[in-house]
Amino acid sequence: MATLVKHGIRVEAADGTGTNPKKLFAHHIDLLAVGEIGLNGFMQREKLPPLKRFFLMGVNPVYLGCNLAMDDDVIKRLDAAIAAEKAKGNLRAFGIAP
């Protein structure tokens, strides 16, 4: 939100993920700046049409932490699963492209 305000765009804060898509479809707001991952699930649950991304304002890193006592084999299998999904392009929503 600070990025938009910095560029002189009037911003109307929402009280949660569900408020802004409904405002957008009601033509109350013109732009929806939101994280893609949480929004997609909300749109499906509410049976709203998908939104089209016009531009990417930034990417937030996603980290996966494991307990230090976790077996090394489990970590290797997890790494392999993530690499396979990355190769298929299934992690793009997380900013991880092949």
N, C-alpha and C positions, 0 to 999 in steps of 0.2 A: 504494500500500500504506500509506503514511504517513497518508493520509486515513482509512482504515478503522481503523487502530490508534488514531488520535487520538480516534475515537468509541467506543473500547472494544471493538472487534470483534477477536477472536482471529484472527490471520492465520498461515497455513502457507505459506511461500514454496515455489515450485516451481523445478525445475532447468531448465525450458524450456517452450515453448508446448504441447508435446504431453502434458505430465504432468497439468496441471490438468483438461482436459476428461475425461480418463479417470477421474480421482478423482471428478469431479462425477457421471458416469454410474454409478460404483461406490458412490455415496452416502457417500463418504469426506469430502467437503466439501459445504457447502450453498450457497456463493456463489462465482462465478468473476468476478473483476475483471480484465478484459483488454482490450487494444486490438482493435477489431473487424476491421481490415484483415488482419492476419496470421493471425488465428484462422479467418476464413472459408476461406482456402485450405487450412489444415491440416485443418479439418473435412471438406472435400470430398475431399482426398487419402486420409484415413483412413476415408472412407465412414461418418462419424458423422452423426447427425441435426443439423440446425441448432439453434443456441441462440436463445432469445428474450431480447431486451434488456428488462430491467425498469426500469432508470433509467440516466441518463447522469451520470457523476460529474464529467466535465469534458471539454474539447475541447483537443487539442493542435494548434497551427497547423502547417500543411504549407507548406513553401516550395519553390519551384522555381528553381534557379539556372542561369543560362546563361553561357557564356563570353562575355567582352566583345567578342571578335572575331566572334561569331555574326552572320550577315547579318540585317539588320532585317526582311527579308521572312519569314524563318523564324520570328522572334519574333512577327510579326503573325499568321502562320498558326497558331502554337501558341496565342496568345491567343484566336483565333477558335474553335479546336477546344475549348479549355477552356470558353469561353462557351457553346458549343452543348451540351456535356455538362452544364454547370450548368443550363441551361434545361430539359433533359430530366429533371433530378433524379438524374443518374447519379453525382454527386459527393457525395452525402449521407454516405457512409462516411468522407469526409474532413472532415465538418463544414461543407460548402459546400452550402447549399440555394438553390433558385431564388428 
